[in-house]
Amino acid sequence: MKERITPHLQRLIARGSTAIREQFKKKRGYVDRSDFDDDPLGEETRYSPVKGLVHKFGNRVLFKVSYRCAAHCRFCTRFRQIGTSDGDLSTEEMHKCMAYIAEHGEIDDVILSGGDPLYTPRDTKVILEELAKIPHVKVIRIGTRFPVHSPDSFKSKLVKDLLHAVRIVAKKKVMFVSIHVNHPDELAPNVIRAIRLIEKTRAILVCQTVFLKGVNNGVAVLEDLFKKLYHLRIRPYYIYHCDKAKGISRYVCSLKQERRIMTELRKRLSGLAYPMHVVDIPQGRGKVPVPLDFWNGNSRKVVDFDGTVVKI
Ligand code: SF4
């Protein structure tokens, strides 16, 4: 994956944000672990009925709009694809995706992903408008990191037009916008202004985060992040154990450390500010919640927030 960093992120790096630097700059002399997979979630090999779609779970389908993003996160699960034209969909391929969804009445929830759907606003607008016509599609979610990568692009006409389309579709369908944020440094003032524009569409805002070694694997930094998101009316939804994709092993934290952090955070944060910690099981078996350290084996004993063992 080529290094690609927007002027906005360059400014944050120049001001001294090591968290941003770690996520976007190539590391000199870095050698990746060789046993990680190119396609750890089995998206290409097992679950793609037509180009652009991943259909793993009965009622939900992932719609990959492209493999293009404003900036390239060096921990991306789709490391080998991001920034290439491999995921670009022709008009015919887009129609095939729509036909598949229209023919599968069990699909009520479509997740637009990529790449970043907001980076290709023209295509995403068309997809959104077509999905809005399918009666059994009740929920549409857009996963994006565009406000974090390129907040000033929200002034462009194409992005404004897309947000207008989201607003219209949100009157007919349940719309979610899931913003990917990993560190409080990412919530710069212009990013918050961009988020406010998304909020005006009336889409429900949630956040997804990835545990990243050297970026956010500490209690204080995540407490700060989740509180800030909560105060911005963004519900922290998932925090992922980093996928084991080829090229990104430097970011993978130990699950033991992640559990310790999440257990401590559970004591400090409201349930509404606290995301579910999950591991996306290799080869597409789903997002499995990681247990916290409050349960004492299979016994009916739990460890209370203050460390007291309580029988229930
Ligand atoms: S925005 Fe998402 S899809 Fe794009 S490089 Fe970053 S993690 Fe990957």
Boltz pocket constraint, residues with backbone or C-beta under 6 A from the ligand:
constraints:
  - pocket:
      binder: B
      contacts: [[A, 68], [A, 69], [A, 71], [A, 72], [A, 73], [A, 75], [A, 76], [A, 77], [A, 78], [A, 82], [A, 114], [A, 115], [A, 116], [A, 144], [A, 145], [A, 180]]
      max_distance: 6.0
